[in-house]
Amino acid sequence: MNVYLVLYCVTIISRGSGGSFSPIAGRERHMPDQDGLYIDKRSRQVCVDGQLQPQKLSTYECKLLLFLASRNGEVCSRAETVSAVYGTAYETRTDDSRLDALVSHARRKIGDDPHSPRFLQTIYGAGHQVLDYKGNKR
């Protein structure tokens, strides 16, 4: 295929779409444009209030958010969460540090304020919960 013809077509299409056309962009999944938190399980991307967040979640961050979200706002103990995310029994000191770091990283990636979190909340002495979760893709 003629390279110049392809470039010409991309240029024409870009003009009609406000200059945002990308041959790769067509393969990206559409994320909802509503308020709340959405997670695309396959790509591990997060959409907050219609805005795709720049960083993908790690596998464990995604597991954490999906597990807590599946509980519909219920507070989950640290032991339950560690078991669901890591598949291991809860060991206080080791897992407290590991879970705290995971929660911190997940909050940063979803744009949650650690001092006043909107989505991923820590309930002192009880565990964690996810609020304002609107669903996920796949």
Residue frames as a rotation matrix with the C-alpha (Angstrom) as fourth column:
MET 1
0.583 0.812 0.000 0.00
0.812 -0.583 0.000 0.00
0.000 0.000 -1.000 0.00
ASN 2
0.008 -0.544 0.839 1.19
0.485 -0.732 -0.479 3.48
0.874 0.411 0.259 -0.80
VAL 3
-0.385 -0.257 -0.887 2.54
0.922 -0.140 -0.360 5.14
-0.032 -0.956 0.291 2.37
TYR 4
-1.000 -0.015 0.026 1.62
0.017 -0.996 0.092 8.60
0.025 0.093 0.995 1.11
LEU 5
-0.329 0.943 -0.057 -1.98
-0.138 0.012 0.990 7.53
0.934 0.333 0.126 0.57
VAL 6
0.097 0.317 -0.944 -2.20
0.835 0.490 0.250 6.21
0.542 -0.812 -0.217 4.13
LEU 7
-0.673 -0.418 -0.610 -0.71
0.696 -0.638 -0.330 9.40
-0.251 -0.646 0.721 5.57
TYR 8
-0.881 0.413 0.231 -3.08
-0.201 -0.768 0.608 11.49
0.428 0.489 0.760 3.46
CYS 9
-0.009 0.926 -0.378 -6.09
0.214 0.371 0.904 9.51
0.977 -0.073 -0.201 4.76
VAL 10
-0.089 -0.093 -0.992 -4.93
0.986 0.130 -0.101 9.89
0.138 -0.987 0.080 8.36
THR 11
-0.942 -0.293 -0.164 -4.53
0.309 -0.948 -0.079 13.64
-0.132 -0.125 0.983 7.82
ILE 12
-0.595 0.786 0.165 -8.02
-0.258 -0.382 0.888 13.98
0.761 0.486 0.430 6.35
ILE 13
0.185 0.671 -0.718 -9.60
0.548 0.537 0.642 11.93
0.816 -0.512 -0.268 9.13
SER 14
-0.449 -0.439 -0.778 -7.70
0.893 -0.243 -0.378 13.93
-0.023 -0.865 0.501 11.76
ARG 15
-0.966 0.102 0.238 -9.12
-0.052 -0.977 0.206 17.18
0.254 0.186 0.949 10.44
GLY 16
-0.182 0.982 -0.057 -12.67
-0.232 0.013 0.973 15.87
0.955 0.190 0.225 10.74
SER 17
0.446 0.338 -0.829 -12.16
0.625 0.546 0.559 14.62
0.641 -0.767 0.032 14.30
GLY 18
0.978 -0.057 0.201 -10.60
-0.167 -0.793 0.585 17.76
0.126 -0.606 -0.785 15.72
GLY 19
0.266 -0.961 -0.076 -7.09
-0.702 -0.139 -0.699 16.49
0.661 0.240 -0.711 15.10
SER 20
0.015 -0.250 0.968 -7.29
-0.943 0.319 0.097 13.68
-0.333 -0.914 -0.231 17.63
PHE 21
0.896 0.347 -0.275 -7.31
-0.430 0.832 -0.350 10.70
0.107 0.432 0.895 15.28
SER 22
-0.247 -0.945 0.213 -4.79
-0.923 0.296 0.245 8.00
-0.295 -0.136 -0.946 15.89
PRO 23
-0.055 0.224 -0.973 -4.70
-0.631 0.748 0.208 4.61
0.774 0.625 0.100 14.16
ILE 24
-0.792 -0.291 -0.537 -4.06
0.205 0.702 -0.682 3.07
0.575 -0.650 -0.496 17.59
ALA 25
-0.846 0.455 0.279 -6.77
-0.505 -0.512 -0.695 5.04
-0.173 -0.729 0.662 19.39
GLY 26
-0.056 0.885 -0.462 -9.50
-0.886 0.169 0.432 3.13
0.460 0.434 0.775 17.59
ARG 27
-0.160 -0.078 -0.984 -8.44
0.078 0.993 -0.092 -0.02
0.984 -0.091 -0.153 19.41
GLU 28
-0.969 -0.197 0.147 -8.83
-0.112 -0.175 -0.978 1.49
0.218 -0.965 0.148 22.88
ARG 29
-0.374 0.872 -0.314 -11.95
0.871 0.447 0.203 0.61
0.317 -0.198 -0.928 24.80
HIS 30
-0.158 0.450 0.879 -14.50
-0.054 -0.893 0.447 3.30
0.986 0.023 0.165 25.47
MET 31
-0.790 -0.069 -0.609 -14.66
0.596 0.147 -0.789 4.33
0.144 -0.987 -0.075 29.12
PRO 32
0.221 0.974 -0.055 -17.90
0.950 -0.202 0.238 5.73
0.221 -0.105 -0.970 30.57
ASP 33
-0.579 -0.402 0.709 -18.26
0.340 -0.910 -0.239 9.48
0.741 0.103 0.663 30.85
GLN 34
0.560 0.818 0.135 -20.40
0.129 -0.247 0.960 9.52
0.818 -0.520 -0.244 34.00
ASP 35
0.162 -0.450 0.878 -19.48
-0.887 -0.457 -0.070 10.47
0.433 -0.767 -0.473 37.55
GLY 36
0.828 0.126 0.546 -17.90
-0.460 0.709 0.535 7.84
-0.320 -0.694 0.645 39.74
LEU 37
-0.236 -0.954 0.184 -15.25
-0.784 0.299 0.545 5.17
-0.575 -0.016 -0.818 39.53
TYR 38
0.894 0.406 -0.191 -15.03
-0.435 0.680 -0.590 2.66
-0.110 0.611 0.784 36.66
ILE 39
-0.104 -0.934 0.342 -12.43
-0.606 0.333 0.722 -0.07
-0.788 -0.132 -0.601 36.22
ASP 40
0.610 0.142 -0.780 -11.59
-0.738 0.462 -0.493 -1.87
0.290 0.875 0.387 32.99
LYS 41
0.705 -0.285 0.649 -10.45
-0.319 0.690 0.650 -5.26
-0.633 -0.665 0.396 34.28
ARG 42
0.807 -0.377 0.454 -8.74
0.584 0.625 -0.519 -6.32
-0.088 0.684 0.724 31.07
SER 43
0.357 -0.689 0.631 -6.59
0.367 -0.518 -0.772 -3.22
0.859 0.507 0.068 30.59
ARG 44
0.042 -0.234 -0.971 -6.44
0.999 0.000 0.043 -2.33
-0.011 -0.972 0.234 34.33
GLN 45
-0.786 -0.206 0.583 -7.32
0.294 -0.954 0.059 1.26
0.544 0.218 0.811 33.45
VAL 46
-0.342 0.639 -0.689 -9.44
0.849 -0.104 -0.518 3.47
-0.403 -0.762 -0.506 35.67
CYS 47
-0.456 0.329 0.827 -11.91
0.400 -0.754 0.521 6.15
0.795 0.569 0.212 34.69
VAL 48
-0.485 0.276 -0.830 -12.89
0.799 -0.246 -0.548 8.73
-0.355 -0.929 -0.101 37.33
ASP 49
0.119 0.670 -0.732 -15.77
0.181 -0.740 -0.648 11.08
-0.976 -0.055 -0.210 36.57
GLY 50
0.928 0.336 0.158 -15.37
0.176 -0.021 -0.984 10.43
-0.328 0.942 -0.079 32.86
GLN 51
0.557 -0.803 -0.210 -11.61
-0.823 -0.501 -0.267 11.05
0.109 0.322 -0.940 32.88
LEU 52
0.820 -0.373 -0.434 -9.26
0.260 0.918 -0.298 8.22
0.510 0.132 0.850 32.00
GLN 53
0.826 -0.561 0.053 -6.50
-0.272 -0.315 0.909 8.16
-0.494 -0.765 -0.413 34.61
PRO 54
0.493 -0.664 -0.562 -2.97
-0.849 -0.227 -0.477 8.28
0.189 0.712 -0.676 33.18
GLN 55
-0.596 -0.791 0.139 -1.50
-0.800 0.572 -0.181 5.30
0.064 -0.219 -0.974 35.04
LYS 56
0.144 0.571 -0.808 -2.65
-0.347 0.794 0.499 1.70
0.927 0.208 0.313 34.75
LEU 57
0.593 0.113 0.797 -3.26
-0.800 0.194 0.568 -0.24
-0.090 -0.974 0.206 37.94
SER 58
-0.674 -0.732 -0.099 -0.89
-0.728 0.681 -0.076 -3.03
0.123 0.021 -0.992 38.89
THR 59
-0.394 0.517 -0.760 -2.41
0.004 0.828 0.561 -6.50
0.919 0.218 -0.328 39.11
TYR 60
-0.577 0.128 -0.806 -2.67
0.792 0.327 -0.515 -6.27
0.198 -0.936 -0.291 42.90
GLU 61
-0.906 0.285 -0.315 -4.08
-0.157 -0.914 -0.375 -2.73
-0.394 -0.290 0.872 42.85
CYS 62
-0.522 0.732 -0.439 -6.74
-0.660 -0.021 0.751 -3.89
0.540 0.681 0.494 40.42
LYS 63
-0.376 0.347 -0.859 -7.55
0.428 0.887 0.171 -6.93
0.822 -0.303 -0.483 42.59
LEU 64
-0.838 0.006 -0.545 -7.80
0.517 -0.311 -0.798 -4.70
-0.174 -0.950 0.258 45.66
LEU 65
-0.798 0.532 -0.283 -10.20
-0.540 -0.840 -0.055 -2.22
-0.267 0.108 0.958 44.08
LEU 66
-0.386 0.677 -0.627 -12.35
-0.525 0.397 0.753 -4.89
0.758 0.620 0.202 42.43
PHE 67
-0.548 0.164 -0.820 -12.59
0.596 0.764 -0.246 -6.94
0.587 -0.624 -0.516 45.63
LEU 68
-0.832 0.215 -0.512 -13.61
0.339 -0.535 -0.774 -3.96
-0.440 -0.817 0.372 47.76
ALA 69
-0.720 0.579 -0.383 -15.97
-0.693 -0.631 0.348 -2.68
-0.040 0.516 0.856 45.08
SER 70
-0.530 0.514 -0.675 -17.67
-0.089 0.758 0.647 -6.08
0.843 0.403 -0.356 44.86
ARG 71
-0.659 0.233 -0.715 -18.69
0.741 0.363 -0.565 -5.68
0.128 -0.902 -0.412 48.50
ASN 72
0.019 0.787 0.617 -20.93
0.614 -0.496 0.614 -2.69
0.789 0.367 -0.492 47.66
GLY 73
0.123 -0.031 0.992 -19.62
-0.397 -0.918 0.021 -0.26
0.909 -0.397 -0.125 50.25
GLU 74
0.961 0.183 -0.207 -19.27
0.084 0.519 0.851 -2.86
0.263 -0.835 0.483 53.01
VAL 75
0.366 -0.868 0.335 -16.18
-0.930 -0.358 0.089 -2.46
0.042 -0.344 -0.938 55.20
CYS 76
0.798 -0.196 -0.570 -13.80
0.025 0.956 -0.293 -5.38
0.602 0.219 0.768 54.65
SER 77
0.857 -0.509 0.079 -11.32
-0.092 -0.001 0.996 -6.40
-0.506 -0.861 -0.048 57.31
ARG 78
0.177 -0.897 -0.404 -7.62
-0.956 -0.255 0.147 -6.36
-0.235 0.360 -0.903 56.62
ALA 79
-0.497 -0.355 0.792 -7.52
-0.301 0.926 0.226 -10.16
-0.814 -0.126 -0.567 56.88
GLU 80
0.432 0.735 0.522 -10.33
0.354 0.394 -0.848 -10.57
-0.829 0.552 -0.090 54.31
THR 81
0.860 -0.086 -0.503 -8.66
-0.428 -0.660 -0.618 -8.11
-0.278 0.747 -0.604 51.97
VAL 82
-0.161 -0.987 -0.006 -5.20
-0.895 0.144 0.422 -9.70
-0.416 0.074 -0.906 52.20
SER 83
-0.340 0.099 0.935 -6.69
0.061 0.995 -0.083 -13.13
-0.939 0.029 -0.344 51.59
ALA 84
0.667 0.703 0.248 -8.68
0.329 0.021 -0.944 -11.92
-0.669 0.711 -0.217 48.55
VAL 85
0.805 -0.368 -0.465 -5.87
-0.572 -0.688 -0.446 -9.88
-0.155 0.625 -0.765 47.01
TYR 86
-0.117 -0.988 -0.102 -2.79
-0.993 0.119 -0.011 -11.99
0.023 0.100 -0.995 47.73
GLY 87
0.518 0.399 -0.757 -4.37
-0.447 0.881 0.158 -15.41
0.729 0.256 0.635 48.30
THR 88
-0.464 -0.727 -0.507 -2.45
0.197 0.473 -0.859 -15.88
0.864 -0.498 -0.076 51.55
ALA 89
0.383 0.515 -0.767 -3.27
0.861 0.102 0.498 -16.03
0.335 -0.851 -0.404 55.24
TYR 90
0.688 -0.012 0.726 -3.04
-0.092 -0.993 0.071 -12.75
0.720 -0.116 -0.684 57.13
GLU 91
0.111 -0.707 -0.698 0.15
0.967 0.240 -0.089 -12.09
0.230 -0.665 0.710 59.11
THR 92
0.679 0.464 -0.568 -0.18
0.649 -0.742 0.169 -8.88
-0.343 -0.483 -0.805 61.09
ARG 93
0.227 -0.624 -0.748 3.04
0.026 -0.763 0.645 -6.89
-0.974 -0.166 -0.157 60.70
THR 94
-0.742 -0.566 0.361 4.05
0.324 0.168 0.931 -8.06
-0.587 0.807 0.059 57.26
ASP 95
-0.369 0.673 0.641 0.62
0.915 0.145 0.375 -7.75
0.160 0.726 -0.669 55.71
ASP 96
0.524 0.507 -0.685 -0.26
0.633 -0.770 -0.085 -4.46
-0.570 -0.389 -0.724 57.43
SER 97
-0.180 -0.698 -0.693 2.70
-0.114 -0.685 0.720 -2.79
-0.977 0.208 0.044 55.74
ARG 98
-0.878 -0.165 0.450 2.07
0.373 0.354 0.857 -4.48
-0.301 0.920 -0.250 52.42
LEU 99
-0.027 0.964 0.264 -1.64
0.999 0.022 0.023 -3.58
0.017 0.265 -0.964 52.42
ASP 100
0.435 0.139 -0.890 -0.99
0.385 -0.922 0.044 0.02
-0.814 -0.361 -0.454 53.51
ALA 101
-0.575 -0.721 -0.387 1.46
-0.118 -0.394 0.911 0.47
-0.810 0.569 0.141 50.64
LEU 102
-0.751 0.350 0.560 -0.97
0.659 0.452 0.602 -1.11
-0.042 0.821 -0.570 48.17
VAL 103
0.334 0.913 -0.233 -3.82
0.903 -0.381 -0.200 1.16
-0.271 -0.143 -0.952 49.31
SER 104
0.162 -0.368 -0.915 -1.56
0.079 -0.920 0.384 4.20
-0.984 -0.135 -0.120 49.04
HIS 105
-0.848 -0.530 0.020 -0.47
0.027 -0.006 1.000 3.31
-0.530 0.848 0.020 45.50
ALA 106
-0.443 0.766 0.466 -4.02
0.895 0.345 0.284 2.56
0.057 0.543 -0.838 44.39
ARG 107
0.434 0.596 -0.676 -5.26
0.656 -0.723 -0.216 5.88
-0.618 -0.350 -0.704 45.80
ARG 108
-0.272 -0.630 -0.727 -2.56
-0.118 -0.728 0.675 7.76
-0.955 0.269 0.124 43.94
LYS 109
-0.943 -0.166 0.289 -3.44
0.232 0.297 0.926 6.08
-0.239 0.940 -0.241 40.64
ILE 110
-0.165 0.947 0.277 -7.17
0.963 0.094 0.252 6.80
0.212 0.308 -0.927 40.95
GLY 111
-0.497 -0.123 0.859 -6.49
0.204 -0.979 -0.023 10.39
0.844 0.164 0.511 42.01
ASP 112
0.590 0.723 -0.360 -7.94
0.479 0.046 0.877 9.94
0.651 -0.689 -0.319 45.51
ASP 113
0.122 -0.487 0.865 -6.85
-0.582 -0.741 -0.335 12.42
0.804 -0.462 -0.374 48.19
PRO 114
-0.360 -0.314 -0.879 -5.21
0.365 0.820 -0.442 10.37
0.859 -0.479 -0.181 50.98
HIS 115
-0.999 -0.042 -0.016 -6.39
0.033 -0.436 -0.899 12.85
0.031 -0.899 0.437 53.64
SER 116
-0.285 0.958 -0.044 -10.00
-0.524 -0.194 -0.830 12.89
-0.803 -0.213 0.556 52.45
PRO 117
-0.972 -0.211 0.099 -10.52
-0.046 0.589 0.807 9.94
-0.229 0.780 -0.582 50.09
ARG 118
-0.257 0.907 -0.334 -13.63
-0.947 -0.305 -0.097 9.83
-0.190 0.292 0.937 47.97
PHE 119
0.347 0.379 -0.858 -13.41
-0.702 0.711 0.030 6.23
0.622 0.592 0.513 46.75
LEU 120
0.148 -0.418 -0.896 -10.93
0.334 0.874 -0.353 4.08
0.931 -0.247 0.269 48.69
GLN 121
0.351 0.116 0.929 -11.53
-0.676 -0.656 0.337 4.67
0.648 -0.746 -0.151 52.37
THR 122
-0.576 -0.523 -0.628 -9.76
0.206 0.651 -0.730 3.33
0.791 -0.550 -0.268 55.42
ILE 123
0.564 0.743 0.361 -12.01
-0.325 -0.203 0.924 2.77
0.759 -0.638 0.127 58.42
TYR 124
-0.339 -0.824 0.453 -9.76
-0.746 -0.058 -0.664 2.91
0.574 -0.563 -0.595 61.47
GLY 125
-0.610 -0.031 0.792 -9.77
-0.672 0.549 -0.497 -0.38
-0.419 -0.836 -0.355 63.38
ALA 126
0.323 0.843 0.430 -12.12
-0.357 0.529 -0.770 -2.05
-0.876 0.096 0.472 60.90
GLY 127
-0.098 -0.382 0.919 -10.64
0.700 0.630 0.336 -2.19
-0.707 0.676 0.206 57.40
HIS 128
-0.874 -0.248 -0.417 -11.29
-0.129 -0.709 0.693 -0.66
-0.468 0.660 0.588 53.99
GLN 129
0.114 0.910 0.399 -14.18
0.576 0.267 -0.773 0.08
-0.810 0.318 -0.493 51.67
VAL 130
-0.926 -0.263 0.271 -14.80
0.368 -0.477 0.798 1.45
-0.081 0.839 0.539 48.19
LEU 131
-0.040 0.913 -0.405 -17.56
0.402 -0.356 -0.843 4.02
-0.915 -0.197 -0.353 47.70
ASP 132
0.350 0.330 -0.877 -19.06
-0.518 -0.712 -0.474 5.60
-0.780 0.620 -0.078 44.57
TYR 133
-0.776 -0.568 0.273 -18.17
-0.145 0.582 0.800 2.61
-0.614 0.581 -0.535 42.41
LYS 134
0.017 0.824 -0.566 -20.24
-0.825 -0.308 -0.474 2.59
-0.566 0.475 0.674 39.23
GLY 135
0.896 0.328 0.300 -19.11
-0.140 0.848 -0.510 -0.64
-0.422 0.415 0.806 37.64
ASN 136
-0.213 -0.976 -0.044 -16.45
-0.426 0.052 0.903 -2.17
-0.879 0.211 -0.427 35.52
LYS 137
0.464 0.227 -0.856 -15.92
-0.884 0.182 -0.431 -3.39
0.058 0.957 0.285 32.02
ARG 138
0.303 -0.238 -0.923 -15.43
-0.298 0.896 -0.329 -7.17
0.905 0.375 0.201 31.70
